[in-house]
Amino acid sequence: MPVLVSPLQPDGAIVEVLIGWSASDVQKLRMALKPIPVSVSASALLDTGAEITCLDVSLVQALGLPVGGVVLANVPALGGTAGTIYRDINLTVVHPSGNSHDNLIVPNLTVLEVNLGPLGYQTLIGRDVLARCRFLYIGPRGRFRLAY
């Protein structure tokens, strides 16, 4: 079981992630003999208050992710309930060791497109991903631990 231990940042528990097209959408591109967009690196806040993982609009635009549909989402920090687009992605939490076998990979993850810019984040990793992990916030020691 890989374990990621890292210092807490001023904004909280931050991890490095790679965001790419979902495995199923990559397969569609391959079948159509189209190029596969390169994954984008971003920082992500581990957020136990978020039910679902969210991506900033800038990441969605950089990747050109296909639209999955529209749903109502309650994002209190951005003013409450509003319609938002959902998309499917491949999420990789990069382990600081650099060993790709220690990365957490979620190949077909539905996420919400949210304007996170005002909050200072590019990605919020919600309970949909954290449910696969053990997450320990060790405030007195200024660090966190994520096992998966």
Backbone as CSV, one residue per row, in Angstrom:
resi,resn,N_x,N_y,N_z,CA_x,CA_y,CA_z,C_x,C_y,C_z
1,MET,0.848,-1.171,0.000,0.000,0.000,0.000,0.900,1.242,0.000
2,PRO,0.911,2.022,-1.099,1.708,3.248,-1.114,1.197,4.262,-0.090
3,VAL,2.119,4.998,0.481,1.793,6.039,1.449,2.486,7.317,1.014
4,LEU,1.731,8.393,0.968,2.246,9.705,0.621,2.186,10.554,1.886
5,VAL,3.324,11.029,2.345,3.385,11.903,3.511,3.992,13.219,3.050
6,SER,3.334,14.325,3.385,3.800,15.617,2.896,3.468,16.712,3.902
7,PRO,4.245,17.798,3.893,3.926,18.916,4.777,2.630,19.603,4.348
8,LEU,1.912,20.123,5.319,0.739,20.937,5.019,1.193,22.272,4.453
9,GLN,0.506,22.746,3.437,0.762,24.058,2.851,-0.173,25.064,3.519
10,PRO,0.037,26.351,3.326,-0.885,27.334,3.908,-2.345,27.094,3.505
11,ASP,-2.566,26.530,2.306,-3.928,26.246,1.846,-4.445,24.889,2.290
12,GLY,-3.590,24.051,2.884,-4.026,22.738,3.350,-3.199,21.613,2.777
13,ALA,-3.854,20.463,2.601,-3.194,19.260,2.083,-3.192,19.326,0.559
14,ILE,-2.032,19.626,-0.011,-1.886,19.814,-1.452,-1.049,18.673,-2.023
15,VAL,-1.516,18.109,-3.145,-0.778,17.068,-3.856,-0.618,17.478,-5.317
16,GLU,0.359,16.882,-5.962,0.569,17.087,-7.394,-0.240,16.032,-8.146
17,VAL,-0.954,16.460,-9.190,-1.766,15.540,-9.976,-1.484,15.709,-11.465
18,LEU,-1.807,14.681,-12.210,-1.840,14.733,-13.662,-3.285,14.506,-14.079
19,ILE,-3.784,15.373,-14.960,-5.153,15.265,-15.447,-5.083,14.953,-16.936
20,GLY,-5.799,13.919,-17.343,-5.838,13.556,-18.754,-7.220,13.089,-19.150
21,TRP,-7.363,12.787,-20.418,-8.618,12.250,-20.917,-8.891,10.899,-20.259
22,SER,-10.159,10.573,-20.056,-10.528,9.295,-19.450,-10.110,8.146,-20.358
23,ALA,-9.948,6.978,-19.768,-9.555,5.791,-20.531,-10.559,5.498,-21.646
24,SER,-11.837,5.658,-21.355,-12.859,5.371,-22.372,-12.812,6.390,-23.511
25,ASP,-12.565,7.668,-23.201,-12.472,8.684,-24.256,-11.179,8.525,-25.064
26,VAL,-10.101,8.091,-24.420,-8.850,7.814,-25.144,-9.081,6.679,-26.133
27,GLN,-9.816,5.664,-25.716,-10.120,4.540,-26.610,-10.894,5.022,-27.834
28,LYS,-11.845,5.936,-27.643,-12.613,6.490,-28.768,-11.693,7.245,-29.723
29,LEU,-10.744,8.020,-29.171,-9.794,8.737,-30.017,-8.944,7.760,-30.823
30,ARG,-8.485,6.697,-30.183,-7.672,5.687,-30.887,-8.456,5.045,-32.023
31,MET,-9.697,4.706,-31.757,-10.541,4.076,-32.783,-10.748,5.020,-33.972
32,ALA,-10.788,6.319,-33.698,-10.968,7.313,-34.755,-9.626,7.761,-35.355
33,LEU,-8.519,7.139,-34.901,-7.161,7.472,-35.361,-6.828,8.950,-35.153
34,LYS,-7.288,9.488,-34.019,-7.019,10.885,-33.661,-5.940,10.945,-32.586
35,PRO,-5.197,12.052,-32.531,-4.146,12.176,-31.502,-4.739,12.262,-30.092
36,ILE,-3.973,11.784,-29.141,-4.399,11.804,-27.741,-3.730,12.994,-27.052
37,PRO,-4.527,13.905,-26.499,-3.942,15.067,-25.813,-3.051,14.654,-24.638
38,VAL,-1.983,15.412,-24.435,-1.043,15.156,-23.340,-1.685,15.577,-22.019
39,SER,-1.434,14.800,-20.979,-1.949,15.136,-19.643,-1.363,16.449,-19.162
40,VAL,-2.104,17.119,-18.268,-1.707,18.407,-17.712,-1.417,18.230,-16.222
41,SER,-0.317,18.835,-15.765,0.055,18.795,-14.353,-0.638,19.936,-13.613
42,ALA,-1.058,19.659,-12.386,-1.726,20.683,-11.574,-1.544,20.351,-10.101
43,SER,-1.790,21.343,-9.262,-1.822,21.091,-7.824,-3.280,20.893,-7.427
44,ALA,-3.486,20.047,-6.411,-4.842,19.715,-5.992,-4.953,19.759,-4.472
45,LEU,-6.048,20.299,-4.003,-6.359,20.325,-2.573,-7.177,19.087,-2.238
46,LEU,-6.763,18.326,-1.234,-7.559,17.209,-0.731,-8.662,17.822,0.133
47,ASP,-9.902,17.645,-0.283,-11.020,18.365,0.324,-12.120,17.406,0.759
48,THR,-12.148,17.084,2.050,-13.167,16.171,2.568,-14.558,16.793,2.547
49,GLY,-14.638,18.097,2.336,-15.933,18.771,2.258,-16.548,18.721,0.872
50,ALA,-15.789,18.273,-0.115,-16.289,18.183,-1.488,-16.767,16.756,-1.758
51,GLU,-17.993,16.632,-2.199,-18.540,15.308,-2.503,-17.903,14.723,-3.756
52,ILE,-17.582,15.596,-4.713,-17.058,15.155,-5.999,-15.839,15.995,-6.364
53,THR,-14.919,15.405,-7.095,-13.716,16.105,-7.534,-14.093,17.176,-8.554
54,CYS,-13.419,18.321,-8.458,-13.703,19.460,-9.334,-12.427,19.934,-10.018
55,LEU,-12.575,20.378,-11.274,-11.464,20.941,-12.041,-11.759,22.378,-12.384
56,ASP,-10.712,23.184,-12.390,-10.860,24.571,-12.821,-11.098,24.612,-14.326
57,VAL,-11.830,25.601,-14.761,-12.155,25.808,-16.168,-10.890,25.844,-17.026
58,SER,-9.812,26.434,-16.526,-8.578,26.554,-17.311,-7.989,25.183,-17.651
59,LEU,-8.078,24.215,-16.740,-7.588,22.864,-17.010,-8.440,22.175,-18.068
60,VAL,-9.742,22.357,-17.960,-10.666,21.757,-18.926,-10.369,22.293,-20.322
61,GLN,-10.163,23.605,-20.417,-9.873,24.224,-21.714,-8.523,23.771,-22.255
62,ALA,-7.516,23.662,-21.380,-6.181,23.242,-21.821,-6.212,21.826,-22.405
63,LEU,-7.060,20.970,-21.858,-7.148,19.582,-22.318,-8.167,19.373,-23.433
64,GLY,-9.095,20.309,-23.586,-10.153,20.134,-24.580,-11.030,18.934,-24.276
65,LEU,-11.364,18.756,-22.995,-12.150,17.588,-22.565,-13.569,17.629,-23.131
66,PRO,-14.077,16.472,-23.579,-15.455,16.432,-24.075,-16.470,16.612,-22.944
67,VAL,-17.599,17.211,-23.276,-18.676,17.438,-22.309,-19.389,16.121,-22.047
68,GLY,-19.630,15.846,-20.764,-20.396,14.658,-20.386,-21.870,14.981,-20.237
69,GLY,-22.156,16.157,-19.694,-23.527,16.581,-19.465,-23.555,17.757,-18.506
70,VAL,-24.751,18.117,-18.065,-24.933,19.248,-17.148,-25.727,18.772,-15.941
71,VAL,-25.293,19.205,-14.745,-25.978,18.865,-13.499,-26.034,20.099,-12.609
72,LEU,-26.896,20.051,-11.612,-26.909,21.094,-10.584,-25.877,20.727,-9.528
73,ALA,-25.091,21.708,-9.128,-24.074,21.469,-8.101,-24.135,22.587,-7.080
74,ASN,-23.954,22.221,-5.813,-23.925,23.197,-4.732,-22.463,23.445,-4.353
75,VAL,-21.959,24.627,-4.680,-20.593,25.013,-4.339,-20.696,26.278,-3.479
76,PRO,-20.839,26.099,-2.157,-21.061,27.242,-1.274,-20.008,28.349,-1.411
77,ALA,-18.760,27.982,-1.599,-17.695,28.984,-1.691,-17.819,29.846,-2.935
78,LEU,-18.590,29.378,-3.916,-18.764,30.140,-5.158,-20.186,30.651,-5.331
79,GLY,-20.952,30.685,-4.243,-22.269,31.299,-4.308,-23.457,30.367,-4.252
80,GLY,-23.255,29.072,-4.087,-24.378,28.160,-3.926,-24.632,27.271,-5.128
81,THR,-25.915,26.954,-5.346,-26.303,25.998,-6.369,-26.348,26.644,-7.751
82,ALA,-25.790,25.931,-8.731,-25.806,26.404,-10.119,-25.621,25.210,-11.042
83,GLY,-26.014,25.369,-12.277,-25.775,24.345,-13.280,-24.290,24.309,-13.611
84,THR,-23.754,23.119,-13.742,-22.342,22.978,-14.091,-22.157,21.770,-15.001
85,ILE,-21.089,21.815,-15.770,-20.791,20.741,-16.714,-19.982,19.665,-16.016
86,TYR,-20.297,18.407,-16.324,-19.450,17.330,-15.830,-18.715,16.698,-17.004
87,ARG,-17.545,16.150,-16.696,-16.676,15.541,-17.696,-16.001,14.333,-17.077
88,ASP,-15.504,13.446,-17.916,-14.769,12.276,-17.440,-13.284,12.481,-17.699
89,ILE,-12.474,12.108,-16.711,-11.027,12.307,-16.815,-10.274,11.075,-16.322
90,ASN,-8.980,11.112,-16.516,-8.042,10.196,-15.882,-7.292,11.050,-14.858
91,LEU,-7.335,10.655,-13.602,-6.655,11.386,-12.531,-5.513,10.544,-11.990
92,THR,-4.330,11.153,-11.912,-3.185,10.497,-11.294,-2.662,11.385,-10.183
93,VAL,-2.653,10.881,-8.956,-1.997,11.571,-7.850,-0.544,11.102,-7.886
94,VAL,0.355,12.041,-8.115,1.767,11.719,-8.299,2.446,11.547,-6.942
95,HIS,3.047,10.375,-6.737,3.767,10.118,-5.490,5.100,10.859,-5.528
96,PRO,5.484,11.542,-4.461,6.724,12.332,-4.457,8.000,11.509,-4.657
97,SER,7.933,10.194,-4.517,9.115,9.356,-4.710,9.560,9.334,-6.172
98,GLY,8.645,9.678,-7.082,8.959,9.603,-8.501,8.749,8.212,-9.080
99,ASN,8.431,7.232,-8.237,8.170,5.872,-8.688,6.720,5.794,-9.160
100,SER,6.522,5.591,-10.451,5.169,5.586,-11.007,4.301,4.465,-10.437
101,HIS,4.901,3.405,-9.904,4.137,2.323,-9.288,3.476,2.770,-7.984
102,ASP,3.954,3.874,-7.413,3.380,4.395,-6.173,2.300,5.447,-6.416
103,ASN,2.042,5.789,-7.673,1.003,6.768,-7.991,-0.384,6.175,-7.773
104,LEU,-1.332,7.030,-7.419,-2.738,6.646,-7.353,-3.367,7.028,-8.685
105,ILE,-3.909,6.037,-9.409,-4.489,6.285,-10.723,-5.970,5.951,-10.690
106,VAL,-6.789,6.920,-11.126,-8.241,6.742,-11.231,-8.592,6.984,-12.701
107,PRO,-8.793,5.904,-13.495,-8.879,6.045,-14.946,-10.164,6.631,-15.520
108,ASN,-11.286,6.463,-14.938,-12.552,6.990,-15.481,-13.318,7.673,-14.362
109,LEU,-12.947,8.914,-14.105,-13.509,9.661,-12.981,-14.358,10.807,-13.507
110,THR,-15.604,10.872,-13.071,-16.477,11.984,-13.432,-16.200,13.142,-12.487
111,VAL,-15.944,14.322,-13.063,-15.617,15.521,-12.289,-16.507,16.671,-12.738
112,LEU,-16.567,17.687,-11.904,-17.311,18.896,-12.254,-16.358,19.989,-12.706
113,GLU,-16.776,20.732,-13.712,-16.027,21.902,-14.174,-16.517,23.102,-13.364
114,VAL,-15.608,23.689,-12.585,-15.971,24.786,-11.693,-14.922,25.881,-11.820
115,ASN,-15.341,27.112,-11.716,-14.392,28.226,-11.748,-13.727,28.330,-10.372
116,LEU,-12.636,27.610,-10.216,-11.938,27.579,-8.930,-10.929,28.713,-8.783
117,GLY,-10.676,29.461,-9.837,-9.695,30.551,-9.803,-9.823,31.464,-8.602
118,PRO,-11.036,31.929,-8.263,-11.178,32.817,-7.102,-10.738,32.182,-5.786
119,LEU,-10.730,30.842,-5.730,-10.331,30.153,-4.504,-8.831,29.871,-4.473
120,GLY,-8.163,30.021,-5.624,-6.726,29.804,-5.676,-6.313,28.367,-5.936
121,TYR,-7.271,27.506,-6.326,-6.964,26.098,-6.599,-7.235,25.780,-8.059
122,GLN,-6.559,24.761,-8.572,-6.848,24.254,-9.909,-7.714,22.999,-9.841
123,THR,-7.586,22.282,-8.743,-8.304,21.018,-8.585,-8.658,20.819,-7.116
124,LEU,-9.859,20.313,-6.885,-10.262,19.858,-5.553,-10.497,18.359,-5.661
125,ILE,-9.806,17.594,-4.866,-10.044,16.152,-4.836,-11.045,15.881,-3.729
126,GLY,-12.199,15.383,-4.126,-13.295,15.173,-3.194,-13.374,13.767,-2.641
127,ARG,-14.484,13.528,-1.943,-14.681,12.234,-1.288,-14.856,11.087,-2.269
128,ASP,-15.183,11.386,-3.542,-15.284,10.325,-4.539,-13.944,9.617,-4.722
129,VAL,-12.840,10.346,-4.599,-11.500,9.762,-4.680,-11.001,9.383,-3.289
130,LEU,-11.223,10.248,-2.317,-10.729,9.989,-0.962,-11.348,8.729,-0.344
131,ALA,-12.510,8.305,-0.826,-13.150,7.083,-0.327,-12.301,5.849,-0.619
132,ARG,-11.348,5.965,-1.543,-10.454,4.853,-1.888,-9.184,4.866,-1.036
133,CYS,-9.074,5.850,-0.145,-7.817,6.102,0.567,-8.039,6.179,2.074
134,ARG,-6.920,6.203,2.782,-6.902,6.603,4.189,-6.227,7.959,4.208
135,PHE,-6.922,8.954,4.722,-6.411,10.321,4.747,-6.315,10.777,6.192
136,LEU,-5.120,11.162,6.609,-4.892,11.617,7.977,-4.298,13.020,7.935
137,TYR,-4.996,13.960,8.531,-4.566,15.352,8.610,-3.923,15.529,9.981
138,ILE,-2.613,15.704,10.001,-1.882,15.763,11.266,-1.503,17.215,11.542
139,GLY,-2.493,17.999,11.936,-2.304,19.437,12.136,-1.184,19.818,13.084
140,PRO,-1.102,19.215,14.282,-0.048,19.606,15.222,1.366,19.394,14.683
141,ARG,1.521,18.454,13.762,2.847,18.202,13.174,3.021,18.881,11.820
142,GLY,1.957,19.546,11.349,2.056,20.276,10.090,2.240,19.399,8.877
143,ARG,1.569,18.241,8.853,1.685,17.363,7.700,0.414,16.548,7.543
144,PHE,0.348,15.821,6.430,-0.760,14.907,6.191,-0.228,13.606,5.618
145,ARG,-1.073,12.605,5.682,-0.704,11.270,5.201,-1.852,10.725,4.370
146,LEU,-1.520,10.208,3.191,-2.507,9.625,2.294,-2.028,8.241,1.905
147,ALA,-2.783,7.218,2.276,-2.441,5.830,1.929,-3.527,5.295,0.996
148,TYR,-3.088,4.522,0.000,-4.040,3.995,-0.988,-3.555,2.672,-1.562
